[in-house]
Amino acid sequence: MALFFDQDWFDAQLKACGLSREDAARALGLSPSQIAEIWKDQRELMARDVLALAKLLGASPADVADRAGVSTPVPDEAEETDASSAAVLAKLDELAERVGRVERAVVELKALILDLARKE
């Protein structure tokens, strides 16, 4: 286990994937300055951050946690399942909202067509 955040390993993994620290920031929902704090070992990773980085880098959560420093939590399988389930549920909510807007637009269009047909 790395005592401190292993910048070289993370940078090499990002490079191997054709990614940058900015891509890591987006994956974690952080600003570039917040990512810089992580890389300087001034900000700790949460279990969800470990999962996001593992997915981004194609690495195991254990490898990511191991390279991120001694206090980095290794997420268990339940957390990984919960995180992916939460992402799926968020997408389903987004799709339900979009379908609702489409259905309302169809009702409005139908009303307009019927109104125009009555006027003719």
PyMOL commands that set and color helices and strands:
alter all, ss='L'
color gray80, all
select helices_A, chain A and resi 7-16+21-28+32-39+47-57+61-67+77-119
alter helices_A, ss='H'
color red, helices_A
deselect
rebuild
show_as cartoon
